Amino acid sequence: MLRHPDFDPVAVSLGPLSIHWYGLMYLAGFAAAWFLAKRRSHQPWSPLNEAQVEDLIFYGAVGVILGGRFGYVIFYNFPQFLQDPLWLFRVWEGGMAFHGGLLGVIVAVALYARKIKVPVAALWDFIAPLAPIGLGLGRIGNFIGQELWGRPTDGPWGVLFPRDPSQLPRHPSQLYQFALEGVVLFAILFFFTRKQRPPLAAGALFLLCYGSFRFLVEFVREPDSHIGFDALGWLTRGQELSLPMIIIGGFLLVWTYTRNESAPSGAATAAPVKRRTTKKAGK
């Protein structure tokens, strides 16, 4: 059995302001996405030029934060919202959901694609390899803050979390998710997108892989105490939300490659998107 180091979840305190490690991980994730996007904007088929990357990250950050909060309220604690609608805005009390953040990013990126007049699919594919870095760092933040721990285990890798009332050794599911959703997913998408792929292929692969990884980890992750199991005595809310990702991602991946193979010779792979080279306007 291992013991959690019992880190202080607050990284920096400035008077009444407390900055948590989880928040710093969000910032680090956006910074890493910005750095990688800058480099990848030089690919011949990139839908963006380097000057447009900052606006993309801004749109994506807004989508993550708004979508993540709305997603948590709707998917995980809607009854509390009905009782106390202002709770939606008390973000300092915690509560963010990946699946809501994903929907927020999809909408935000679509709006930005429309603004700069590039195909939405091309921009979704562009951001697919950027997301796993932030996802992985977020799970490290969960581990530091002793949140979203796993189910009890008698394995030697079980971790005793000091803030767990049961004081049972548990699966460090946050670290499993860091490895799968962060490291493995990033490696898959990074190498997959080093070559030009059919439209939506990278985005579809992200949906399929993330949904599969999340579905598997949910078997050892403790369900939310106020929800428990949703169906069949074992299906969790996270698994229910991940199933559509697996289905849609698998369908889109097969569809885009089937469409690509059936396209006339010379038109199988989309031509590189013509990027604007004008100076970026200030926000």
N, C-alpha and C positions, 0 to 999 in steps of 0.2 A: 504494500500500500504506500502511496505517495501522499505528501501533504502539500496543499496549496501554500505558496509563500505569504499569503494574506497581504498582497500589495494594497496600498492606499489607492482607491479608485480615483481620488482627486490628484491630478498631476501638479497643478499650480493653484495657489490661493492668493488672490489679490484683493484684500479687504473682504467685502461681501461677495465678490465674484469668485466662483470655483470653476476651474477648468478640468474636466474629467479626461482620463486617458481615452475613453471611447470617442470623445469629441476630437481629440488630437489625432486619433486614428483616421477619422473622417477627413481631416485636413491633409494628413499624409497621403491618403488614398487619392484625393483630388490632385495633389501636387505630383504624384507619380503618374497619374493619368495624363496630366498636362505635359509632363516630360516625354512620355512615350508617344503621345499624339503629335508633339512637335517633330519628333524623329520620323514618325510614320507619314506625316503629311508630305514628305518628299518622295514617297512611292509614286511611280508613274500613274497608277490608277486611283490615287487618293482623291476623294471628292472635295477636299479642303486644301487651301494653301496654309502656310505656317501662320500667317497673320490672323486667320479665322479660328485658330485653335482655342484661343482664350475665350471667345464668345461661346464656342461649343461647350467648354468646361463649365462656364457660368450657367448656361441653359441646363446642362446635365445636373449640376449641383442643386439648382432650384427644383428640378424634377425629383431628385432623390429625396430631398428634405420634405417637400410638400406631399409627394406620393407616399413616402415612407410613413409619415404621420397619419395621413388619411387612411392608408392601408391598415395600419395597426388599429385605428379606431373602428373601421368598418369590419375588418376580417376577424379581429380578436377581442374587441370589447365594445361592440355596438350598444348593448344594453346600458353601459355606463354613460355613453354619449347621450342616449335618450334621456337619462335621468339628469345629466349635467352637461349640456351642450358646450359650455365654456371650457370644459376639460380638454376639448380638441386643441385649444390654443396654449394650454399649460404644458408645453413641451419639456420643461425642466423636470417634470415629474416622471419622465421616461416614457418609452413606447414608440418604437419604430419597427416597421415590417418590411422585409426584403421585397415581397411580392408587390406591395404597394409602391415601393420605390422603383421597382422595375417598370410598372405601368406609368409612373410619373416620368421616368426617363424616356420611355417610348414616345409619349405625347410631346415632351419638351423637345426632343430631337426632331420629331416630325415638324414641329413649328419652326425650328431653326432651319431645317432643310427647305421648307417653303419660303422662308425669308431670303435665303441666299440662292434659291432656285437650283437646287441639286436634287437628284432622285432620293427619296426617303430611304429606300432599301440600301443605297450606297452608304448613307450616313449611319444607318443601323449597323451595317457590317463593319464600318470604321471603328465604332465604339465598342464592339463586342470584345476584342482583346484587352481593352482598357479596364473593364469592370472588375475582373477577378482580383486585381491588386487591392482595390479598396475593400472588396468582400473579405479577402484574407486578413487584412489589417483590422477590419471590424471584428472578426472573430477573436483576434488577439485581445482587442479591447474588451470583449465579452468575458474572456478568461481572466483578465486582470481584475475586472469588476465583479467576478464571481456571479455571472448571469448565465442563464440558459445552459445550466450544467446537464449532465447526462443521467441516465437511470443507474440505480445501484448495481454494482458488480463485485464479484469476489476475485477478479483477476488481479495480478500483481501491478497492473498499470492503473488501477483504481486510484482516484484522487479524493482526499478528504478536504472538503471546502469548509473553512472555519465558520462561514456565515450560513451554512446549511443546518437548519434546526434538527434534522434527523441524524446528523453526524454519521452518515453511512458513506463508505467509499463509492465514488461514482465514476462513470465513464467521463473522461474529459472531452465531451462532444464538441466543445468549442474548438479544440485543437484538431479533432478529426475534420471539422468543417474548414478550418484554416488550411489543412493539407489538401483536401479535395477541391473545395470551392475557390481557394486561393492559388496554391502552388500548381496542382495538377491541371486545373481548368485553364490557368494562365499559359502553361506550357503547351497544352493542346491547341489553344486558339492562336498563340503567338506563332507557332510553326505552321499551322494551317493557313494563316493569312500572309505568310511570306511570299506566296504566289497569288496571282489574281484568281479569284474564284467566281462562280456564277452569282448573280445578285441574290441576296438573302441567305446564302450558304453559311456565312460566318455567324450571322444572327441566329439562324436555325440551330447550328451546332451548339451555340451558347445555351439556348433554351433546353435542348435535349440533354446536354451534359450536366448543367446545373440542376435541372429538375431531377435527373437520375441520382446525382450525388446527394441532394437534399433528401430525396425519398428514402435512400438507404440509411443515412445518418439518423433520420427520425426514429428508426427502430431502437436506437440506444440513447436518444435524447429525451429528457423528462418532458412530458406534455405540460402545457400551461395548466396551472392548478385550478383556474376558474373554468377551464374547458374540458380537460381530460381527453378521453378518446371519443371521436366523433361517430365512428361507425364500425361495425363488425367486431367490436371489442378490442381493436388494435390500431385502427386508422386514425392518425392525428390530423389536426388542422393543417399543419405544414405539409403533410403528404397529400391532402385533398387539394391544396393550392399548387402543389408541384406536378400533379398528374396532368393538368392541362398543358403545362410547359413541355412535358415529355411528348404528349400526343401532337401538339402543334409543331414543336421543333422537329420531330421525326417526319411528320407529314411534309413540312416545308423543305426539309433537306432532300427527301425523295423527289418531291415535285420540282425543285429547281434544277436538280441534276437530270431528271427525266426530260424536262423542258429544254435543257441545254443540249442533250444528246439528239433531240428531235429537231433542233433548229437547223436552218439551212447552213451549208458549209460556209465558214467565214463569219457567221453571225452567232456562233455558239456561245462565245464569251462576250459579255458586254464590253463595249469599247470604253477606254478610260474616260472618266468624266472631265469635261473641260472646266478648269478651275478659274475663278475670278482672280485677277492679280492686282486689283485696285487696293489702295490702302484701307486698312480697317478703320471704320468710324468708331469714335469713342462711345461708350455706353452712357 
